[in-house]
Amino acid sequence: MKAQFTFGRSKNNFGTVLQFFICFLFSLNLHSQKIQTSLLQTWKNESWENVIQTLYTYDNSDYLIHDLTQNWDTSWKDYLQNDYTNNPDGTVHQSISQSWNAGSSTWDNFHRVTYTYNGDKKVLTSESEIWFDPVWMSFFKQTNTYDGSGYLINSLLQTWDFISSWKNSSQSFYTNNPDGTVNQVVTQNWNVSAWNDANRTTYTYNGTKPIVSVSEKWTGTIWENVSKDAYDYDGSGYLTHLLSQNWITASWKNDTQSYIINNGDGNPIEILSQNWDDINTVWINDSKMTFTYGTLSVKEPVFEKSFAIYPNPAQDRITIKTNDISLGLKYLVTDSTGRQLLNGTINDTETVIDINQLACGVYFIQMGQNKNQTIKMVKQ
């Protein structure tokens, strides 16, 4: 599943924080960690106050099977829970959301999502349903289309008319760079019998890392600037700062910003978000999210961990060095979003991989039946 940097925007920066969290949640397994808790706090009366926390539960295969969200009210109160059923390959087959009914002290169904995938584990459809006691009723459906390289090129959103058919709502067209990064997204809304342009977002990159994204709206005659996001990274290629600006009176004006602190595996442990005070020309604290992680359990034979890569950092090629018993194992080279870039089979104790076509940045070499033996590699 391709995770994309498409951040929301509002004066309450929780939307930005939450969408960022969703983006990196899908790639946690690449870094041999699984999220245990997330905590949202807001800045009030010169101190941080609890708002919500989420606790995550995994099965013996390290697949997420449950999360529990609680609200803070002098103590933590149950609010929402999600149960996940997974396919054998670890992709999510279905999620069921329930809300806590304090009056009856029961969990009440309210939302269900069912997913289908193609052979590359990319989502083909996701169908959402709402609970109308005693049955699930279709609500909306998203259908994705990919090109021959496995890059997302269209995402169609439809709503159920509660009678007999799906009705078009909106669709997004993706144009991709040769390396698979998204160059532009154009979204259209359905108007009775035709698609009308609504907005578009254009990305620029440093290697495979987005550094600027500009969103525009269609006025009927021209594209007009709406907002801009700028991204900063540390020396390891981890996102450390996001600045969001709005287009006002022919110039960019500050709106929100987020500072991200990462652990050694590149997973955020804190995201501090601030809003711009235009009157006093200062940044004001808004919200903070903190995360804790646990290490993924290792269930593959010990020999599957017995490999190394060199040189690291590398420029044009790397060598995977392993032992004889590892011959025949598959390897994958992925980027930080989990997108597969190179793959092959270990046919010798030293296997050379040409990485000239990769842009400078951070990549991950995965080996083993479950592909959970991972080494980080830096391309210079």
KOLVEXLO-966505 format. One record per residue (C-alpha): x, z, y. Coordinates in Angstrom, 3 decimals, padded with zeros to 6 digits, always signed. Each point is the difference from the previous one (the first is absolute). Example, Ala and Ser with C-alpha at 12.3 -4.5 7.8 and 13.67 -1.06 7.14 Angstrom:
<pts>
{pt {+012.300, +007.800, -004.500}}
{pt {+001.370, -000.660, +003.440}}
</pts>
This chain:
<pts>
{pt {+000.000, +000.000, +000.000}}
{pt {+001.507, -001.041, +003.296}}
{pt {+000.086, +002.773, +002.552}}
{pt {-000.114, -001.299, +003.530}}
{pt {+000.790, +001.602, +003.345}}
{pt {-003.391, -000.325, +001.654}}
{pt {-000.623, +003.154, +001.971}}
{pt {-003.260, +001.087, +001.562}}
{pt {-000.288, +001.046, +003.601}}
{pt {-002.083, +002.598, +001.773}}
{pt {+000.544, +002.694, +002.571}}
{pt {-000.217, +002.455, -002.878}}
{pt {+003.112, -001.059, -001.873}}
{pt {-001.284, +001.256, -003.358}}
{pt {-001.002, -003.574, -000.850}}
{pt {+003.576, -001.166, +000.490}}
{pt {+001.396, +002.842, -002.069}}
{pt {-002.488, -000.492, -002.821}}
{pt {+000.575, -003.752, -000.282}}
{pt {+003.748, +000.550, +000.003}}
{pt {-000.442, +002.485, -002.825}}
{pt {-002.054, -002.490, -002.022}}
{pt {+002.732, -002.631, +000.442}}
{pt {+002.784, +002.087, -001.459}}
{pt {-002.096, +001.766, -002.652}}
{pt {-000.031, -003.163, -002.157}}
{pt {+003.808, -000.153, -000.103}}
{pt {+000.775, +003.638, -000.863}}
{pt {+000.723, -000.729, -003.664}}
{pt {+002.834, -002.308, +001.039}}
{pt {+001.795, +002.998, +001.432}}
{pt {-000.437, +002.197, -003.121}}
{pt {-002.321, +002.373, +001.817}}
{pt {-003.698, +000.728, -000.012}}
{pt {-001.887, +001.591, +002.851}}
{pt {-001.219, +003.541, -000.643}}
{pt {-001.619, +001.064, +003.281}}
{pt {-000.794, -001.385, +003.436}}
{pt {-000.944, +002.143, +002.988}}
{pt {-001.528, -001.158, +003.289}}
{pt {+000.283, +002.210, +003.077}}
{pt {-001.008, -000.552, +003.613}}
{pt {+001.676, +001.289, +003.146}}
{pt {-002.220, +002.536, +001.753}}
{pt {+000.744, +002.847, +002.410}}
{pt {+003.741, -000.697, -000.247}}
{pt {+000.092, +000.420, -003.789}}
{pt {-000.767, -001.919, -003.187}}
{pt {-003.361, +000.725, -001.608}}
{pt {-000.993, -000.939, -003.534}}
{pt {-002.614, -002.745, -000.420}}
{pt {+000.033, -001.379, -003.547}}
{pt {+002.210, +000.106, -003.066}}
{pt {+000.019, -002.135, -003.149}}
{pt {+001.311, +001.059, -003.421}}
{pt {+000.925, -002.630, -002.625}}
{pt {-000.131, +000.179, -003.811}}
{pt {+001.686, -002.346, -002.507}}
{pt {-000.274, -000.637, -003.732}}
{pt {+002.868, +000.004, -002.511}}
{pt {+000.858, -003.590, +000.953}}
{pt {+000.386, +001.017, +003.669}}
{pt {-003.125, -001.946, +000.975}}
{pt {-002.153, +001.531, +002.739}}
{pt {-003.259, +001.245, -001.528}}
{pt {-001.431, +002.376, +002.612}}
{pt {+000.334, +001.057, +003.621}}
{pt {-001.776, +002.818, +001.786}}
{pt {-000.449, +000.106, +003.783}}
{pt {-000.851, +003.238, +001.764}}
{pt {-000.923, +000.874, +003.587}}
{pt {+001.407, +003.010, +001.832}}
{pt {-002.519, +002.601, +001.207}}
{pt {+001.852, +003.356, +000.056}}
{pt {+000.760, -000.992, -003.605}}
{pt {+000.084, -003.236, -001.988}}
{pt {-003.472, -001.296, -000.924}}
{pt {-000.676, -002.782, -002.493}}
{pt {-001.052, -003.219, +001.716}}
{pt {+000.723, -003.130, -002.065}}
{pt {+001.442, -000.950, -003.372}}
{pt {+000.962, -003.252, -001.688}}
{pt {+000.324, -000.606, -003.733}}
{pt {+002.007, -003.002, -001.206}}
{pt {-000.101, -001.816, -003.326}}
{pt {+003.036, -002.182, -000.621}}
{pt {+000.787, -003.062, -002.050}}
{pt {+002.779, +000.282, -002.614}}
{pt {+002.462, -001.561, +002.469}}
{pt {-000.708, +002.697, +002.600}}
{pt {-002.135, -002.064, +002.353}}
{pt {-003.204, +001.707, +001.128}}
{pt {-003.100, -001.236, -001.818}}
{pt {-002.529, +002.126, +001.855}}
{pt {-000.206, +002.823, +002.533}}
{pt {-003.010, +002.248, +000.515}}
{pt {-000.372, +002.033, +003.192}}
{pt {-002.098, +003.151, +000.213}}
{pt {-000.806, +002.285, +002.918}}
{pt {-000.424, +003.743, -000.252}}
{pt {-003.553, +001.283, +000.435}}
{pt {+000.401, +003.570, +001.228}}
{pt {-003.729, +000.648, -000.261}}
{pt {-000.198, -000.701, -003.723}}
{pt {+003.695, +000.680, -000.728}}
{pt {+000.296, -003.374, -001.732}}
{pt {+001.953, -003.217, +000.375}}
{pt {-002.283, -002.889, +000.960}}
{pt {+000.804, -003.661, -000.712}}
{pt {+000.169, -002.249, +003.040}}
{pt {+002.511, -002.855, -000.485}}
{pt {+001.512, -001.983, -002.891}}
{pt {+002.549, -002.842, +000.027}}
{pt {+000.816, -002.242, -002.989}}
{pt {+003.088, -002.254, -000.031}}
{pt {+001.027, -003.145, -001.864}}
{pt {+003.530, -001.451, -000.102}}
{pt {+001.921, -003.132, -000.819}}
{pt {+002.935, -000.135, -002.404}}
{pt {+002.418, +001.152, +002.713}}
{pt {-001.965, +003.231, +000.565}}
{pt {-001.293, -001.255, +003.332}}
{pt {-003.539, +000.943, +000.978}}
{pt {-002.431, -002.890, -000.426}}
{pt {-003.218, +001.846, +000.841}}
{pt {-001.054, +003.450, +001.108}}
{pt {-003.722, +000.748, -000.106}}
{pt {-001.357, +003.034, +001.830}}
{pt {-003.247, +001.721, -000.884}}
{pt {-002.008, +002.780, +001.621}}
{pt {-001.869, +002.647, -001.954}}
{pt {-003.784, -000.161, +000.406}}
{pt {-001.113, +002.698, -002.402}}
{pt {-000.279, -000.723, -002.889}}
{pt {+001.869, -003.373, +000.094}}
{pt {+003.005, -001.699, +001.581}}
{pt {-000.892, -002.748, +002.470}}
{pt {+002.377, -002.816, +000.986}}
{pt {+001.237, +000.275, +003.578}}
{pt {+002.904, -002.332, +000.735}}
{pt {+002.573, -002.070, -001.885}}
{pt {+003.474, -001.239, +000.863}}
{pt {+001.426, -003.080, -001.730}}
{pt {+003.682, -000.908, +000.330}}
{pt {+001.649, -003.382, -000.526}}
{pt {+003.734, -000.568, -000.591}}
{pt {+002.235, -003.057, +000.153}}
{pt {+002.339, -001.226, -002.731}}
{pt {+002.681, +002.468, +001.092}}
{pt {-002.379, +002.924, -000.344}}
{pt {-000.361, +000.524, +003.759}}
{pt {-003.384, +001.014, +001.394}}
{pt {-001.541, -002.869, +001.992}}
{pt {-003.664, +000.962, +000.363}}
{pt {-002.106, +003.148, -000.155}}
{pt {-003.783, -000.403, +000.087}}
{pt {-002.318, +002.918, +000.771}}
{pt {-003.663, -000.275, -000.991}}
{pt {-002.916, +002.420, +000.235}}
{pt {-002.880, +000.394, -002.440}}
{pt {-003.453, -000.801, +001.374}}
{pt {-001.508, +002.702, -002.272}}
{pt {-002.167, -002.682, -001.592}}
{pt {+001.871, -002.606, -002.000}}
{pt {+003.103, -001.470, +001.642}}
{pt {+003.268, +000.495, +001.843}}
{pt {+000.078, -001.030, +003.663}}
{pt {+003.159, -000.994, +001.864}}
{pt {+001.241, +002.537, +002.534}}
{pt {+003.610, -000.750, +000.938}}
{pt {+003.129, -001.633, -001.359}}
{pt {+003.712, +000.098, +000.768}}
{pt {+002.457, -002.863, -000.459}}
{pt {+003.668, +000.860, -000.570}}
{pt {+002.913, -002.324, +000.732}}
{pt {+003.230, +001.195, -001.586}}
{pt {+003.669, -000.525, +000.638}}
{pt {+002.099, -001.509, -002.834}}
{pt {+001.086, +003.511, -001.049}}
{pt {-003.618, +001.118, -000.363}}
{pt {-000.237, +002.093, +003.139}}
{pt {-003.165, -000.575, +002.000}}
{pt {+000.470, -002.219, +003.049}}
{pt {-003.573, +000.029, +001.307}}
{pt {-003.478, +001.267, -000.904}}
{pt {-003.085, -001.682, +001.467}}
{pt {-003.338, +001.774, -000.486}}
{pt {-003.351, -001.727, +000.291}}
{pt {-003.539, +001.373, +000.074}}
{pt {-002.968, -001.687, -001.654}}
{pt {-002.736, -001.087, +002.415}}
{pt {-003.122, -001.099, -001.924}}
{pt {+001.433, -003.316, -001.177}}
{pt {+003.576, -000.294, +001.287}}
{pt {+003.273, +001.895, +000.271}}
{pt {+001.098, +000.962, +003.515}}
{pt {+003.511, +001.095, +000.937}}
{pt {+000.128, +003.680, +000.968}}
{pt {+003.585, +001.258, +000.153}}
{pt {+003.503, -000.703, -001.222}}
{pt {+003.215, +001.942, -000.461}}
{pt {+003.480, -001.565, +000.116}}
{pt {+003.119, +001.693, -001.399}}
{pt {+003.701, -000.370, +000.768}}
{pt {+002.705, +001.367, -002.288}}
{pt {+003.568, +001.155, -000.283}}
{pt {+000.719, -001.153, -003.530}}
{pt {-003.026, +001.178, -001.975}}
{pt {-000.855, +002.828, +002.399}}
{pt {-002.743, -000.574, +002.600}}
{pt {+001.233, +000.920, +003.474}}
{pt {-002.938, -001.193, +002.134}}
{pt {-003.634, -000.875, -000.708}}
{pt {-002.318, -001.354, +002.684}}
{pt {-003.797, +000.005, -000.383}}
{pt {-002.239, -002.382, +001.933}}
{pt {-003.733, -000.644, +000.278}}
{pt {-001.717, -003.387, +000.236}}
{pt {-001.958, -000.344, +003.244}}
{pt {-001.656, -003.269, -001.013}}
{pt {+002.587, -002.131, +001.764}}
{pt {+003.373, +001.772, -000.283}}
{pt {+001.781, +002.803, -001.848}}
{pt {+000.349, +003.065, +002.230}}
{pt {+002.452, +002.879, -000.524}}
{pt {-001.497, +003.301, -001.179}}
{pt {+002.707, +002.219, -001.433}}
{pt {+003.609, +000.091, -001.134}}
{pt {+001.907, +002.141, -002.512}}
{pt {+003.793, +000.393, +000.002}}
{pt {+001.872, +001.461, -003.002}}
{pt {+003.388, +001.769, -000.138}}
{pt {+002.040, +000.743, -003.135}}
{pt {+002.994, +002.137, -000.896}}
{pt {+003.208, -001.190, -001.654}}
{pt {-001.623, +000.176, -003.450}}
{pt {-002.832, -002.282, +001.081}}
{pt {-002.629, +002.770, +000.093}}
{pt {-002.652, -000.119, +002.710}}
{pt {+000.632, +002.747, +002.569}}
{pt {-002.086, -000.938, +003.041}}
{pt {-003.145, -001.986, +000.784}}
{pt {-000.999, -000.765, +003.590}}
{pt {-003.490, -001.386, +000.692}}
{pt {-000.910, -001.582, +003.324}}
{pt {-003.145, -001.595, +001.450}}
{pt {-000.202, -003.089, +002.202}}
{pt {-001.439, +001.096, +003.347}}
{pt {+000.030, -001.952, +003.276}}
{pt {+002.528, -002.543, -001.263}}
{pt {+002.577, +002.498, -001.290}}
{pt {+000.648, +002.256, -002.984}}
{pt {-000.967, +003.662, +000.484}}
{pt {+000.951, +002.881, -002.297}}
{pt {-002.767, +001.274, -002.266}}
{pt {+001.318, +001.961, -003.014}}
{pt {+003.253, +000.609, -001.841}}
{pt {+001.001, +001.543, -003.316}}
{pt {+003.328, +001.496, -001.080}}
{pt {+000.684, -000.044, -003.736}}
{pt {+002.429, +002.319, -001.807}}
{pt {+000.933, -001.238, -003.488}}
{pt {+001.538, +001.688, -003.007}}
{pt {+003.003, -001.424, -001.843}}
{pt {-002.196, -002.349, -002.031}}
{pt {-001.533, -001.516, +003.128}}
{pt {-003.385, +001.682, -000.339}}
{pt {-001.406, +001.577, +003.183}}
{pt {-000.089, +003.786, +000.028}}
{pt {-001.360, +000.240, +003.542}}
{pt {-001.802, -002.365, +002.387}}
{pt {-000.388, +001.297, +003.545}}
{pt {-002.447, -001.973, +002.165}}
{pt {-000.368, +000.123, +003.765}}
{pt {-002.303, -001.509, +002.629}}
{pt {+001.165, -001.337, +003.345}}
{pt {-001.195, +001.900, +003.098}}
{pt {-000.072, -002.741, +002.615}}
{pt {-000.757, +002.402, +002.858}}
{pt {+002.955, +002.309, -000.614}}
{pt {+002.100, -002.736, -001.680}}
{pt {+000.894, +002.170, -002.996}}
{pt {-000.614, -000.043, -003.746}}
{pt {-002.432, +002.647, -001.255}}
{pt {-000.004, +001.287, -003.592}}
{pt {-003.101, -001.068, -001.905}}
{pt {+000.360, +000.429, -003.761}}
{pt {+002.543, +000.647, -002.719}}
{pt {-000.025, -000.839, -003.694}}
{pt {+002.378, +001.637, -002.474}}
{pt {+000.516, -000.933, -003.647}}
{pt {+001.519, +001.563, -003.098}}
{pt {+001.144, -001.867, -003.103}}
{pt {+000.846, +000.539, -003.633}}
{pt {+002.369, -001.970, -002.200}}
{pt {-001.517, -002.450, -002.432}}
{pt {+000.420, +001.037, -003.611}}
{pt {+002.332, -002.169, -002.078}}
{pt {-001.425, -000.973, -003.374}}
{pt {+002.153, -002.965, -000.966}}
{pt {+002.950, +000.327, -002.395}}
{pt {+003.195, +001.309, +001.552}}
{pt {+001.799, -003.307, -000.458}}
{pt {-002.373, -001.658, +002.472}}
{pt {+001.541, +002.100, +002.771}}
{pt {+003.503, -001.049, -000.940}}
{pt {+000.623, -002.748, +002.512}}
{pt {+001.779, -000.383, +003.306}}
{pt {+000.323, -002.673, +002.655}}
{pt {+003.008, -001.042, +002.063}}
{pt {+001.011, -000.701, +002.675}}
{pt {-002.486, +002.019, +002.041}}
{pt {-000.384, -000.882, +002.856}}
{pt {+000.309, -003.658, -000.982}}
{pt {+000.072, -003.346, +001.769}}
{pt {-000.447, -002.961, -002.352}}
{pt {-000.260, +001.347, -003.563}}
{pt {-000.290, +003.193, -001.994}}
{pt {+000.903, +000.887, -003.580}}
{pt {-002.168, +002.113, -002.290}}
{pt {+002.246, +001.898, -002.409}}
{pt {-001.651, +001.505, -003.081}}
{pt {+000.625, +000.653, -003.695}}
{pt {-000.662, -002.124, -003.073}}
{pt {-003.197, +001.814, -000.955}}
{pt {-001.579, -001.082, +003.289}}
{pt {+000.307, -003.711, -000.781}}
{pt {-003.344, -001.765, +000.256}}
{pt {-001.425, +002.330, +002.618}}
{pt {-001.714, -001.543, +003.022}}
{pt {+001.148, +000.652, +003.561}}
{pt {-001.823, -000.452, +003.303}}
{pt {+001.233, -000.140, +003.591}}
{pt {-002.680, +001.195, +002.446}}
{pt {-000.207, +000.750, +003.704}}
{pt {-001.262, +003.251, +001.506}}
{pt {-003.651, -001.132, -000.325}}
{pt {+000.357, -000.600, -003.756}}
{pt {-000.068, -003.795, +000.314}}
{pt {+001.959, -001.632, -002.854}}
{pt {+002.748, -002.286, +001.296}}
{pt {+002.287, -000.580, -003.010}}
{pt {-000.283, +000.686, -003.713}}
{pt {+001.825, -000.709, -003.223}}
{pt {+001.259, +001.345, -003.319}}
{pt {+003.129, +002.001, -000.800}}
{pt {+001.917, -002.261, -002.401}}
{pt {+003.462, +001.556, +000.346}}
{pt {+001.572, +003.337, +000.890}}
{pt {+000.707, -001.475, +003.441}}
{pt {-002.714, -002.162, +001.560}}
{pt {+000.691, -001.720, +003.338}}
{pt {-002.928, -000.557, +002.413}}
{pt {+000.224, -002.374, +002.966}}
{pt {-001.577, +001.695, +003.048}}
{pt {+000.960, -002.561, +002.646}}
{pt {-003.643, -000.902, +000.558}}
{pt {-000.928, +003.582, +000.858}}
{pt {-000.100, +001.086, +003.631}}
{pt {+002.089, +002.977, +001.093}}
{pt {-001.760, +003.257, -000.842}}
{pt {-000.791, +002.539, -002.710}}
{pt {-001.079, -001.080, -003.510}}
{pt {-000.656, +001.666, -003.348}}
{pt {+001.298, -001.005, -003.431}}
{pt {-002.469, +001.037, -002.713}}
{pt {+000.613, +000.004, -003.756}}
{pt {-001.755, +001.231, -003.118}}
{pt {-003.283, -000.492, -001.773}}
{pt {-001.926, +001.928, +002.640}}
{pt {+002.329, -001.095, +002.793}}
{pt {+000.456, +003.564, +001.223}}
{pt {+003.815, -000.023, -000.185}}
{pt {+000.947, -000.980, +003.540}}
{pt {+003.148, -000.351, +002.095}}
{pt {-000.056, -000.695, +003.737}}
{pt {+002.168, -002.904, +001.184}}
{pt {+000.940, -000.980, +003.540}}
{pt {+000.492, -003.672, +000.891}}
{pt {+002.337, -000.449, +002.991}}
</pts>
